[in-house]
Amino acid sequence: MRCSPPHFSCTSLVVIWFLSVATVCLAADPYVFFDWTVSYLTASPLGTRQQVIGINGQFPGPILNVTTNWNVVVNVKNNLDEPLLLTWNGIQHRKNSWQDGVLGTNCPIPSGWNWTYEFQVKDQIGSFFYFPSTNFQRAAGGYGGIIINNRDIIPVPFLLPDGDVTLFISDWFTKSHKLRKDVESKIDFGAPDGILINGFGPFPYSSELASGGFPYGTINVEPGRTYRFRVHNSGIATTLNFRIQNHNLLLVETEGSYTVQQNYTNMDIHVGQSFSFLVTMDQSGSNDYYIVASTRFTKSSSSTKATGVAILHYSSSQGPASGPLPDPPIESDTSFSMNQARSIRLNVSAGAARPNPQGSFKYGQITVTDVYVIVNRPPEKIDGRLRATLNGISYLPPSTPLKLAQQYNISGVYKLDFPKRPMNRHPKVDTSVMNGTYKGFMEIIFQNSDTTVKSYHLDGYAFFVVGMDFGLWTENSRSLYNKGDGVARSTTQVFPGAWTAILVYLDNAGMWNLRIDNLASWYLGQEVYLNVVNPEIDTSENSIPENTIYCGRLSPLQRDQSQRVNFSGSSRSIIATSRGVLLALFVILISSLAR
C-alpha cells in the first residue's frame, strides 16, 4: 500500500481516518438526563395550609436549562393519587408529537408509575415552561421553567446579561385543583385569592397584609448590572400586569422569538404566555424595590387584594422598599392592552436557532391553503351538563388517544370534520379534529364571543400573530394584518368581543393540540386537535416509543410497568457502547499495522 503525501505514515493516515470517523460518530447532539418525582407538598403561600404539587420537593419545579438541539430525557415518577401528564408549553417536538404530554397523544401516567419523556429541542431558543395537563392539576402547581440557550455559533442580538432570573406569576386559589368540582357545577370561583410570584405570597406592603406572616420572594441583584428576567404567567384564569418599581423592562424575546427591542414600564401577560426582559439595575441601590404582578379585567372589588409583590434587593440596599406600588394600567382598559400587544414585533434581522435571520421566511407573501374562523362562546348546558364549545363543538377526549388510534388504524375514535366556520346548529359534544394540509399555510381567526380574555395555544408550532381588533372579523379585516414582522409565538390573547388572526406553516407532522389555555374553558371542552400527516414516508419522523403506555381500546397491549424501557439507562448505554466499539476497533487497527 502506498501512502501520499510521503511525510505521512500509513499508521498516521489510519489514525487520522479513525479519529475523523470517531468524531462524526460521537459528535452527535448531547443528551441530558433528569429524574423527577411529582408529588403533593404542603405549603401556605397565602397563609392557609393547602396541598400543592411539587417536583423533587420543589414548588415551582426545577428549571430545564438546555441548549438548542440537545436531547432531553426526563424520567417522571407519578406520586400523585391520580393520573398525570406533563406538557411542554411551546416546545415544538419536531416530528415527535408522541412526547407532547396531552390526552390526544399520550395515555396518562397512572398513579405510582414512572414514564420517561425523550425529545429534542430542535431548532428552538427562548423561554418556555412545563405544567401538568390533566385534571385541573395546574391550579395546584406542578409547573417549572424551560430555558433553551443559543448554540455558541449563533449570536444573541444583545449583550450577554450578568444574570438570568425566572419568575412565575400566577393567580392562586386556596381550593387548588379541587376547583374542577366548582367548574362542573357552574359555581363561579371569582377573583383569585391572591397572586403568587415563584410560589410565594405578597410582601406585606400594606398594614392589611403585614399581619399575614407568610414568606415572600426576594431577587438579589448587583447595582449597575443587567439581568434577563424570564416571566411566565403560569396561572389558570387571569391576565396579570407585570412591572418593577422605577425600572424599565426592555423586551427582547417571547416564546422563542427575538423581538424588536422596546422599553415598557409594565406588560400585560396573559394566561400561558412567556416574555424575556432585560432589566438594568440603574437606580441608586440605597433601598429595595417592588416587583409587582396584579390582576387585569377581573371585574371584582376583591381583586385589589390579589396583588403579588416580591422584592428586588440591591446588594447595596440600606432599607426596605417604600412608597406606593407602581401604578398599573386602568383596570378595564382593554384598548391599552391590545395596543401594547400590537406593538410587539419580530426582530427580522436576528438569527434564532439557525444562522439565517427569522425574517427570511416572508409569511406575508405565501398563499394560504386553509382558513378557519374559530368562535368560542360562554359555557352552556349540553345534554344536561355544563360544557364550552369551539364552533359549536365541545371536545370530548376519547379513552384511546388520537395519535395511538391513528398509529393502529382504529376507526371510530375521532372524525376529521371540525367545521371551518360556526355551524347553524345546536351545540354538541364530539371528538372532531381539524384536518391540516402538510406544508400548507393555514390562517386561523379566533373570535371571542365570551366576556373574558382568552388565551389560545397551539402545540407543535410557532405561529405568526398578524392582527387583532375589536368587533367581528370579516374578509376586509385582512387589510389590517401585519404582513412583515408579526411576532411568532405559540400563545396569543383574544380580547372579549374581539378577534385575533394567526398564520401558521404546517411543516411539523403530528397530532397537535389547539386549546384555550384558561383552565376552566379547556376543562369544559374548548380544545381541538390539528391533524397534520406527511403523505410521503418520512424516515426522520419519530416512531412510536418503546415505552408507550396503552389505554382505552389498546389496553390489552399494555405490558407490566417493570418491563418498561429505561431510556435514561439505554441512552447512556448506547453512548457508552459506541465509544467502546470504536475504542476496540482502534486498538485492533493499531495492532494490525504494528505487525
N, C-alpha and C positions, 0 to 999 in steps of 0.2 A: 504494500500500500504506500502511495506517495502522498506526502502532505505538502500543502502550499499555503502561505508563504514559507520559505525554507527555515526561518528562525523559530517557527513553532514546531514542537514535537508532536507526534501522533497522540501521545498521552495528554498533552496540553489541550489539543483540539477536542478530544473526547470529554475532558473535564469541562471545557467551555460549553460544549454541546449539552452536557448533562446539567450544568448549572442553569442554562437557558431553559431547558425543559422543566427543571425543578421550580424555577421562578414562575413560569407560566402556571404550573400545577398548584403552587402554594400561594400565589398572589391573588387568590380569589377574594371577593368581598368578605370581610371578617364577620364572625359570629360573636354575639354577646348573649349571655345566659342569665336568667333571673328566676328565682324561686319565690313565689308569692303565696301566702296563706291569707285568704279572705275570711274574716270572722267578725262577730259582734264585739264591740267595745262599749264600755260605759263612760260617758262624758257629760259635761254640764256646760256647753258653750253659751247658753243663755241663763245659767243659774239653776236650771232644772235638770236633775239627773235623768238621762234617757239613753236608749240604745242607739249607737251609731255603727256604721260599717267601716272597718279599717282594713288595711293591708299590712301584713307583718307588724301589727300593733301600732301602725301609724294612721292618723286621720288629720288631713288628707293623706293619701297613699304616696309611695315613693315616686320619684321622677325618673322616667326613661330618658336618659341623656345619651343620644346616639348620633351617628353621622350618616349623611346621605349614602344609600346603597348598602348599609350594614344589614346583616341578617339578625333579626331579633327572635329569641327563643324565650318564652315566658311560661313556666310551669305553674299553673294556678291550682291551688288546693281549696276546695269549697267547704269551709267550715260553718256556713250558714245553715239554717234549718229549712231551707227551700232551694230550688234550683237557681243557677246563676249563669249569666253570660257577661263577659266584658266586651265592650265595643270600643274602637279606637277612633275617636271623633276626628275626621279629617285625613286619616291615613288611607291612602288610595288602594292598597293591596293589589297592585297591578297584576292582572290575570290570575287572581287568587282570592276570589270572594269567599272561599272556604274559611278564611280566618277573620271574617268581618264581625262575628260575635253578635248577631241578631237572629231572631227566631226564623227568619226566612232562609237563612243559610246554615244555621247550626242548631242541633239539639242542645238544650241547656245541660250544664254540668250538674248531675244530681248531688244532693247534699252528701258530704263525706267523700266525694270523688275528687280526683285531680284530672286536669286536661292541659295539654301543652299547646300553646299557640306558637306558630312559627311563620314569620313573614319578613319580607324585605321592605325597607323604607326606600323604595325605588324612586329615584329622580325627584325627591322632595327635600325641602328645607322648611324650617319655621317652627311655629308654636301651636301645639295641639294638646288635647287631653283625652283620657280614657274614663269610662264610667260603666256601672252595671246597667244593662239594657232591659232587664226583665222585672216584672212585679213591683214597679214603683220604687225599686231599691235606691235609685239615685237620690231620692228625698232623704235618705239616711246616710249619704256619703258614698264611699267606695270609689271616689274619683281621685285622679292624680295627673301630673303633668307629663307631656311628651315634648322633648326638645330635639329637633333634628338640625345638626350643625352642617354648614357647608364643608365640603372637602377642601383641603388646603389649596388646591389648584384653582378654585373658583373664588374670586374676590367678593367680599361683602361691601355693599355700597355705603359704608360708613366706617368710621374709625372703631377699632376693637374697644368695646366698653371695658370699664375697670371691674365690673361685676355683673352677675346675672341673677335676677330675682323673679321667682314665680309666685304670683298671687292668685288665689281663688276667691272670688267674690260670689256669694250665693245667698238667695233668700232661704230662710230656715223656719221650719215648723216643728214645734216640740212633739207633735204626733209622729214625726218622721214618716217612714214608708207605710204606716198603717193608715195614712191619708187615703189610700186607694178605696177603703170602705166608704169614706165620705163621698168620693167621686162617683162611685157606683150608686150611691143613694141620693144623688143630686143635692148634697149638702155643700154649700159654697164655703170653702175653707178660708176665704177672705184674704186680707193682707197678711204677710208673713209675721211671725212672732219676733223676728229680728233678722239682721243681715250679718253673716259671718265673713271674716277675712282670714283665710288659711285655717278655718276651723275654729277660730276664736271669736268670742263676742266682742262688743264695742268697748273701747277705752272709756272710762267714766268721765266724759267731757262735760256732763251737767250734774247738778245736785240730785236730779231724779235718778241718775244711773250710778251715782257714787257709792250707794249702799249695796250695789249688786255683788261686789266682791269676786266676780269671775275674772279669769285671766284674759288678757288682750294681747294682740300680736305686736311685735316690735321689729322693725327693719333697721339694722345698723349700717351706717354709711360713713364715708370719709369726706370732709369738705373738699370742694374743687374737683371731685371725680365724677365720672359719668357712668350710670348703671342702666342696664337693659331690664325693664320691667315687662314681664310677660303676664298679661292679665286675662283671666278666663272667667266668664260667667257660667259657673257650674251649677246654677240653681235650677229650679223646676218650673217657674212661672213668671218671674218678674224681671222687667228691664231695669238695669241698675246704672246709675251715673257714677263714674269714677273720676276722682280728682285728688291732687296733693296740694296742700296749703302752700301758697307762694312759689310753686314750681310749675314750669311748663312741661307738657307732655309732647315730645317730638315723635309723631307716629312714623314708624319705619317698616312695619310688617304686619300682616294679618293673615292668619290661617294658611301660611305657606307662600304668600306673595309679598315681595317688597313693594312698598307704596311710595308715591311721591311724598317727600318728607315735608310735613307741615306741623306747626305747633298748635296745640289745643290747650285750653285751660281746663277742659273736662271732656269726657267722652261717654256717650250713651253706649252701653254694651248689652246687647240683647241675649236672651237665653241661648246658650250653646256657642256663643261667639268668643273668639280669642284675638287679642291685639298685643303688639310689641311697641313699647315706647322707650326712647332714650330720655333719661331724666338726669340733668346735671345738677350737682349739689352746689349751687351758686349763691346760696344765702350765707349770712354771717356765721351760722352754725352755733350761735350762742344759746340757742334753745332748740327744743324738739318741734316737729310739725305734724299736723294731722294728715293721715291717709284716709280718704272717705269713700264709701260706696253707699248710695241712698236710692230708694225706690223711685220709679217713674211710672206715671199713668195708673196708679193703683186705685184712685177714686175712693180713698178710705181715710177718715180722720186719724185712725190709729197708725197710718203709715209713717207719720212724723217720728214715731218712736222707733221705727225699723230702719235705723241708720247704722251701718257698720263703720267703725273707726279703729284704725291701727295707728301706730306711732312711727314716724320717720325720725330716727335718733342719730344725730351727728355725733361723731366721737368727741368733738369739742364742746358739746352742749353743756350748759351750766344750769339749765332749768327745763321745766316741762313745757309742752305745747300750751299756747294760750290764745285767747281771743275766740271769736265765733268760728264755727266751721265754715270753710269756703262755700260760697253760695252755689246752689245747683241751678240749672235752668228752671224756668217756670214749669210747674208740675204738669200741667195739661197741654203744654205747647208741643204738639206732635210735628208742627211745621219746622220748628227749630231742629228737632231730631232728624227729620227727613233731609233737610238741607245739609246737616252735618254728614249724614250718610252719603249724600251725593258728592260731597267734597273729597271723599276718599277715592283715590285714583291709583292705577297701576303704574309702577316705575318701569316704563318700557325700555329704558336704557340700561337696566341692571340685569346681569345674569342671575340665575337662581341655582337650581341643582345641576344645570347643564351650562356649558360655556356660552351658548347663543343667548342673546337677550330675550326676555319673555315677550317683548313686543314684536318679535319676528313672526309670531303667529297672528296674522291680521284677521281677527274674527269678524270684523265688520264687512269683509269682502267675500265671505263664504256663503254659499246658497243653503238656506235652511231646508231640511228634508221633512221634518215633522213639527207641528205646532200643537201644543196642549195649553188650554186655559183651565186651570185647576181652581175651583172655588171651594173654600171652606165655610161652613155655616155653624152657628151655635149648636150645642148638644140638643137632641130631641129624642123622644121615645120611639123606638122601632121594635115592634113585636113585644112591647111591654117593658123593654129595658132601655136605659139611657145610653145613647150612642152618639158619636160625632162622625161627620162624613166629609169626604172629598168628592166633588162631582156627584153627590147623591149616594155614594157607596161608603159604607163603614167597613173597614178591612177586618176580616176575621182570620187570625193566624191558624192555619191547619196544624194537626198533630204531627204531620210529616213536613219538615222544612221544604220549601220550594226548590232549593238547589239540589237537595237529595232526591226529590221526586223527579227532577229533570235528569239527573245522573242515571237513575234506574228506570227511566221511561215509565213512570207510574202515572196513569191517566186519572183525571177527575180531582186532582189535588187543587189545581188553580186553572183560571181561564185567562187567556191573553185578550181581554176585551174591555180594558179600562177605557172609558169614553174620553175623547179628546176635548169635549166640552160638556157642561152640565146637561143632563137629560131631563126632559119634561115628564118626569115620572115620580112615583113615591120613592123615598129613600129606602135602601135595603142594606142588609148585612151580607157580604160576599167576599170571596178571595179572588179579586180581579187584579190583573197585572198589566202594566204598560209594556208594549212591545216596541223596543227601540231598534233602529237600524244600525248595524255595526258600521262604524266610521261615518255615520250620518251626523248631521248637525241639528240638534233639537232646540227649539225655542219653547220655553215654558213661562207662562204668565200665571202668577199666583194672585188671586183676587180674594181679599179678606172681607167676608161678609159678617164677621163677628165684631164684638165690641172691644176687644183687647188686641195688643200687638202679638203677632205670631212669628215664630222663627222656623223657617223651613231649612231642612238639612238633607243633602244628598250624599250617601256613601259612595266611595269608589272614584269620585271626581272632584275637580275644582271647576266651578262654572263662572262665567263672566256675568257680573251684575250690571246690566246695561240700562236699566231705567226703573223709576218708581214715581208714582204720583197719586194724588187723591182722586176719587171718583171711579167710574167704571172704565176698564181698558177697552179700547176699540182699535180697529186696524190703523186708524190715524195716529194712535199713540206711538207708533214706531218712529214718528218724526222727532220724538223727544229722546230717543235712545242715544247713549254714548257709544259710538262705534269705533272709538280709538283707544281709550285707556280705562275702560271699566275694570274695576278690581276683580281678580279671580279669587274665589274663596269657596267654602263648602257650606256655609250657613248664612242666610240672609233674612232680614226682618221684613215683615209686611204689616203696614200700619192699618188700624181699623178703618173700613171704608175706603181702602186704597189698594193699589196693585204694585207688584214688583215683577220685572221681567228679567229672565236669565237666558243665556245661550250656553250650550254645553256640547262639546265634541265627543261623541260616543266611541272612543277608541279603546275602552277597557272592558273586555268581555267579562260577563258575570251576571249575577242576580243581585241588584243593588237596592238598598232601602232608601226611599224618599219619604220623609216624615215631617210632621210638625214637632219641634223639639220641646215645646211646652208640654210638660209631662201628662197633665190630665187629658189634653187633646189627643196625644199619642196613645194613651192608655184606652181611650174610648173609641179608637178606630181611625184616627186621621193619619193614615200612612198608606203607602202603596209600594210595590216593588217594580223596578225597571229592569226588564229582561233584555240583555244585550248578548247576542250569540254571533260568534265569528263563523260564517258559513264554510270557511276553509279549515282544514285540520291544522292546528297551531301547536307544534311540539313544545313551544316555550310556555304554554299555558299550564298552570299547576294542576295536577291530577288530584283526585280525592285523597285526603290524608290517610295514612295508615292507622292513625289513632281516632278516626271518626267515631263519634257517638251516634248510635242509631236509636230512633224513636218512632212513634206512630206506626204506620204500616210496614216500616222496615225494622221494627223492634226484634224480630227473630234473628237478624244478623248480628245483634249485639253480643260481643264476647265479654267475658268476665273482666272486671276492672284490672285485676292483677296481670292480665295478659297484654295490657296496653303497651304500645311502643313508647319507650322513654326517650323522647327526642333530645333532651339535654345530654343524655349519655351517648346516644347514637351519633349525634353530630360531632361530639368530641372524638368519638372512636373513629369516625370516618377520617377526620383530620389527622389523628394520630396514626392510623393505618396507612394513609397516603404518605406521610413522612417516613414511616418505617419501610415501606416498599421501595421508595426512592433511595433511601439510605442503603438498603440491601443491594439494589441494582448498582449503586455507585461503588460499593465495596467489590462486587463481582467484576465490574468493568476494570477497576484499577488492578485487581489481582490478575486478570487475564492479560492485561497489557504489560504487566511486570514480568511475565514469563518469557 
